[in-house]
Amino acid sequence: IISVDGLEKRYGGVVAVDELDLDIEEGSITGLIGPNGAGKTTTFDLLSGFEQPDGGQVRYDGQDLQELMAPSRDEQLIWGGATALITAALGAIIALGPLGLGPALGAAALGVGALLGLVAFRGQARVRQQRAEMANQRPQLLAREGLVRTFQITRELTEMTTLENLMLAPMDQGGENLFNTWFRGEAVAREEAAIEAEAEEMLELLEIDHLRDEQAGNLSGGQRKLLELGRALMLDPTVILLDEPVAGVNPTLTQKLIDRIEVLRERGYTFCIVEHDMEVIMSLSDRIIVMAEGRRLTEGPPAEIRADEAVIEAYLGDA
């Protein structure tokens, strides 16, 4: 489902990811481990579209990640159409100004029209350039394709309730459209009721339904991790990248998170997990990829990785 070939990322003179190759199998739980500074989170940033690679390729479900995030044909048509409309309007000002406003005002209209035309031309060119530069950093487009992630430090909306955080997640909600809000109120209300019912089911699945009306900012660290997992699931993803899902979580909630992930894998979800808790990652993963100094050191089933001398040395050093 995800294939990485020769991936590179540099920050100045620091090589964070160095010609990395790896594959993530559909329907699996893949662990990504390594000592601090191995490049794990940077790899997640590259896989999820939050960073632009300096080299190499990531393919998701057979499609190049950069192509998935590039400006679409519809976006290009919008840019072209907007530019054409602005040019036409300014052309009319230039053409009609001298004829209907008298010499002085006509000359002023001509000057203003020419100036605005130049601004419009330079502005649309700048927008195109910025869009092209951002084409490789639009993770929301990957989320639409089913590739989502969570973060080591959770990013919940603290002043909204747990339920509201979940209801906010689904894309393309009708209520976001002004026309629908004004003229299709019943349809919007029905959709909102359906999303609320789905969010209620998610709260039950994660066993945090008792926190339904609690503000997210009042939740414990473990409860926030569960909430962020639920918010990702509300996007109906295919692949979920989990960054340190049990970091700072008490043992009871850690086990609950593990149980939920295993249930979700049985339902067909694919997981890739960065985690420092070796007991968790060894018990949860089907396959483990070990990184060191930005490269793939080795990979294999947990039993092999646990006994691998190169892995032990990478974590503990020569001593």
Helices and strands as residue ranges (DSSP letters): E 2-11, E 14-24, E 29-33, H 40-47, E 55-60, E 63-64, H 65-69, H 73-100, H 102-134, H 139-144, E 147-149, H 162-168, G 174-176, H 178-183, H 185-205, G 209-211, G 216-218, H 221-233, E 239-243, H 251-266, E 270-274, H 278-284, E 287-292, E 295-300, H 302-307, H 309-316
